Amino acid sequence: MYKKLIFRYWAVLCIVLETFMVIQGYFNVPDFAVLLSIVAVGFFFYPRAFFNLPTLFFILFAFIIIVLIQTKSYDIQFFRVILIYWLFALSLINVFLYNQDWNGMKIVLMVGITILLISTIFSIIYSGSQPDLVRQYVLYSSEKDEIGVKLGQKLGIANYGMIHGIPTLLPLFVYLFKKEKTLFLKILWLSLITVFYYLIIVSGFGTALILSTFILIASILVSENKRKNRLLFGILIFIGVLFINKEFILNFLDWVKGYFLDSAIYDKIVDIQYSIQTNDFEGQLNTRGNLYADSWNTFSKYPIFGSAQQSDAGGHLFIADFLAWFGLVGTLPLILFFYYSFRRIYLIIENHQKIYYILSLLPFIILSFVKAVPFFEQILYLFVFIPTIFLLKSNSDKVNS
């Protein structure tokens, strides 16, 4: 029992240190030591918990890219960070599932969501006086502006991983809102949906906003009946084919952008409209389009082992970047790692939960083809928080019945 408690509360400590922005701002947290400690503790206590397909393909993926990096002019620090982030989340879910430690998962979830909520509230408060503040502090990270990053952390502002991880959580809150019978809990889940969605709006990240909006609508519309879901999506596709054309989209965007005056999202909508009208990438989309083309073109030239130069890839397109860097040899184990990680959860949750799980995965899958490598929080939510919500709800229903 003591081993389970040690792992449980050590995991909580690690998540607090790594995701609570204020701590990150005032203290230099040794990320590698903190994250690898949970891997070491988990493997030392429960080595058999790591005997599964997700871990096998992660090890294969890590081995291949480490070997390939030795033959290329690559920044090994960048890939080391990615591997440790993913290994941390994998270790957590491995051990919790192996022990069936539902209480431990519940504690980790509550702490993680509380931290996300605190960061969300701070971000919304500060954005009231400066609308693009959240986006600006997030961009400091991509620009490697350490002073700007530290200031944002001290203010407790949500980072890129939190903001782009929220779309994966929204279907779960909708699911819980539908399933709960008590008014208090319904209000709680509805409040979380509202607050997190509002953060997406004020953050100024257009892709996250689009994904959140469509995922929310889909989550509200779906039901536990597979036949009804197929009929629903069939009708929506039919309506889309009949009525959605260039003029409809342009008029719709004209209507939407009126709600985002003097924000980064307004500028992005204008770029999208110009791109549709000219049938070419315009404005910010032109820069993105060039980065995407760099990655796909590099992959087409070096499809097996990838390019020898890291800069040949655009660096803004997760899957295409890995294909450009490591070719099919390095990227296929990566895809299989994620596939078997998601499949493992899909097979153990209840049938009526599966549609919401798929909706939770969709933002991550879509972002993998339009955004850069996912951050720590995105992987943590996918691997640990989302399965936890489904498994806890399933166990609660069994106890109540």
N, C-alpha and C positions, 0 to 999 in steps of 0.2 A: 504493500500500500504506500510506503514512504517514497518509493521510486516514482509512483504515479503523481504524488503530490509535489515532489521536487520538480519533475518535468512540467507539470501544469503551471506552477507559479513562476518557474524560470521563464517559461514561454510568455507569460503575462508581462514580466519585467522587460523582456526583449522587445515586445511589441510597444510598450510604453516608451522605451528609450528610442526606438526607431521611428515611431509615427507621431509622437507628441511634439509638434513643431517648436514649442517654447523651450523644451529641454534641448533640442537640437541647436537652438539659437544661442543659448547661454553656456552650453557645455560642448566640448569637442568629444562627442561620443565615438569610441573606437568601433566603428561599424563592423569590420571584419571579425573582431574578437567576439562581439555581442552575437552576431548572426551565426558564426561557426560554433559558438558554445552550445547552442540548442541542438545543432546537428551532432556534435560530439556526445552530449548527454543522452540524446535519443538513441543513438547507435550503441552507446555503451550499455544502457539499460535494456534496450529492446532491439537487438540486431535483426531478429526475424521480421520485425515490422518493415524492414527495407527490402524484403524478398518479394518483389512484385514487378509487374511490367513497367509502370511509370518510372520507377527507380532504375531499372535496367536500361531503358532508353535514355534516361538522363545521363547515366554514366557513359553510355556509348557516345552520346552527343558531346559531352564535355571532353572525353578522351580525343575524339576526332578533331574538334576545333582547337584544342591545346596543341595537338601534333601539327595541325596545319598552320597555326600561328607562328610556330617556330621556324617555318619556311617562308614567312611573309613579313612585310614591313608594317606590322599592325601594333596598335596600342593595347598591350596585353592587360593593362589595368582596367580598361573599359569592359572587356569581356570577363575579367575576373569578378567584377562587381555584379554583372548580370548573373553569372553562374551561382554566386553566393546568395543573391536574392532569391532565386528560384529554388535552390537547395534548401533554404530555410523554410519556405512555405511547404515544400514537399515533405520535409522532415516532420513538421507539425501535423499534417494530415495523416501521414503514415502512422505515427505513434498513437494519435487520438483514435483512429479507426481500429488499429490493432488492439488497443485496450478497451475499445468501446467506452471511452471516457466522455460520456455525454455532459457531465457536470463541468469537466475541464473545458470542453468546447464552448459551453454556455458562458463560462467566465471570460474566456478569451474573446468571444463575440461581443459581450457586453462592454468590455473594456475598449475594444477596437471601435465599436460604433459610438461610444461615448466620446472618444478622442476625435473621431470624424465630426461629430455633432458640435463639439467645442470649437474646432477649427472652422467649421461652417459658420457658426454664429459670429466669431471674430471677423471672418472674411466679409460677411454681410454688413456688419457694423462699420468697418473701415471703408467699404465701397460706397457707403452713403455719402461721404464727403468727397471721395475721389473715385468716380465710376470705373476707371480702368486699372485701379490699384492692384486687384487680385491678379489680373492677367500680366501686369508689369512685373510683379514679384516672381511669378511663375517663369516668365521669360528670362529673368536673371540667371536661372539655373541653366538653361540652354546656352546662354551667352557666357557661362562660366564666370559670372560676376560674383565673387565670393562675398564682397561687402553687401551687395544687394540681397543675396540669398540669406545671409545671416540676419539682416534687418527684417526681412519677411518672416523668418522663423521666430524671431523675438516677438513679433506682433501676433504670432499664432495663426498666420494665414495658411489656408489649405494649399498644398502643393499640386503639381501636375498629376501625380499618381492618384491622389484622392479625387480630384475633379473628374478625371477620365475613368476612374473606377466606379463612380456613382451610377452611371447608366446600367452597369451590371447588377447593381443592388435594387434598382427600382422595381423590377418585376417581382422580387421577393416581398417587398413591402406591400405591393398590390395584392399578392397572393395572401399574405397574412391579414390584410384588411378584409378581404372577402371571406376568409375562413373564421375569423374571430366573431364570437357571439356577444361579448360584453361591449358596451358603449365606450368605456374608458380605453380599452385596447384599440378599438376601431379609430378613436380620435388620435391615439398615440401614433398609429401607423400612418394615418392620413397627414398628421403634422410632420412626420419625418419626410414623407413624400414631398410635401409642399416646401419645406425648408431646403432640402437637398436640391430640388429642381430649381428653386430660386437662386441658389448658389451657382448652378450651371448658367443661368441667365446673366448674373452680374459678373461672372468670370470672363465672359467675352469669347469663349471658345465655341466657334460655330459648329464644328463637327460633333462635339459632345452634346450641344443643345439639340441638334437635329436627331441624333441617336436617342437621346433621352425622351424627346417628344414622341417619336414613332414607337419606341419600346413601351412607353407608358400607355399609349392608345391601344397597342396590340395586347398588352397585359390586361387592360380593362375589358377588352372585347372577348378574349378567349374564355373558354369554359373547360370543364373536366371531360366533356364529351368530344371524343376525337372526330366523330362524324360531323358535328356542328362546327368544329374548328376548320375542317377541310372545306366545308360549304362556305363558311365565312370568308376565308382567304381566297377561295375561288371567286366569290362575288366581288371582293375588293379588286382582284386582278382584272376581272371582266370590266368593272367600272373604270379602272385605270386605263385599260386599253381603249375603251370607247371615248372617254371624255378628256383624258389628260394629254395635252399637246403643248407645243412651245408657247403659244399665246396664253394658255391657262396658267402655265408655270410662271411666266413673266408677270402676269397680273397678280397671281398669288404672292409672289415675292415683293411686288410693289406694296401690297397690303401689309405684309409681315414687317418690312423694314421700317414702316412708320412707328413701330413700337420700340425701335432700337436706335433712335436718333442720337448722334454724338457718342457712339460706341464702336468698338472694333467689329462687332457683328454687322452693323450697318454697312461698313466698308466692304466686308466680305460678301454681303448680299449683292451689292452693286457690282462687284467683280464677277459674281456668278451670272448676273443678268447680262453683262457685257459678253461674257464667254458664250452664253447661249445664243445671243444675237449674232455673234461673229463666227460661231462654230470653231473657236480657238480659245486657248487659255489666255486670260487677261489678268492684269494686276497681280495680286498675291498668288492667284491660281497659276499664273505663268511660271513663277518661281517653283512652286510645288510640282508642276508638270515637268519641268526640266529635271528636278531631283528624281522624280519617279522614272523618267526616261533613262537617266544615268544608271540607275540600279538594274532595270530590265535589260538595257543594252549591254551592260557589263556581264550579266548572267548569260545572255545569248552568246557572248564571245568566250566565256569560260564556264561552261555548264557543269563540268564534273567537279573540279576542285575550287572554283572561284578565282578571283583576281589576286595578283600578288600585292596590289596596292589598295589599302583600306579606303583611300580617298576616291577610288573609282566608283564606289557606290554613292548614291545620293544622300544616304544617312537619314532619310525621313520616311522610310517605308519598311516596316519590320520584316515581313517575309521576303520581299524582294531584295532587301539589303543583305539578309543572310544568304540568299541564293547567290548574290553577287560576290559576297565575301568567301563563302565556303562551298558553293556549288550544291549539287544534289547530294553529294556524299555527306556533307555536314548538315544540310537542312532537313533531309528526310528523317533522321533520328529525332530532330527537334519537333517536327510535326507529329511523329509517333508518340513522343513524350507527352505532348498536350492531348493527343487523341485518347490515349489510354488513361490519362489522369481524369479526363472528363467522362470517359466511358465507365470508369470504376464507380463514380458517383451516380451516374445515370442508372446503372443496374441495381443500386441498393435503395434508391428513394422510391416512394410510392408512385403508382402509375398516374394518379391525378396530379402529381407534382411535376411530372416530366416536361410538360409543355412550358411551364414557368422556368424550369431549368434551362431549356433550350433558348428561351427568350433572354435569360441572363447571360448565356454564352454569346449570343449574337453580337452585342456591342464589341466584345473582345475580338471576335472573328473579323468583323468589319474593320475595326481599327487596325488590325494586323496588316490590312492591305491599303491603308491610307495614312497611318501614323507610324512614328518611330518605335523603337523597342519599348515594351511596356515597363512602367516603373514598379517599384517595390509594392506599393499599396494595391495596384491593380492585380498583381499575382496573388497577394495575400487574400484579397476579397474573393477571387475566383477559386483558389485552392482550399481555403479554410472557412471564411465567413459564409459563403453561399451554401456549401454542403451542411454546415452547422445548422443554419436556419431550417433547412428541409428535414434533417434528421431529428432535431429537437421537436419540431412540430409533429412529426410522425410518431415519435415516442410519447408525446403528450396526448395525442389522440388515442393511442392504444391504452394508456393508463386511464383516461377518462371513460373509455368505452368498457 
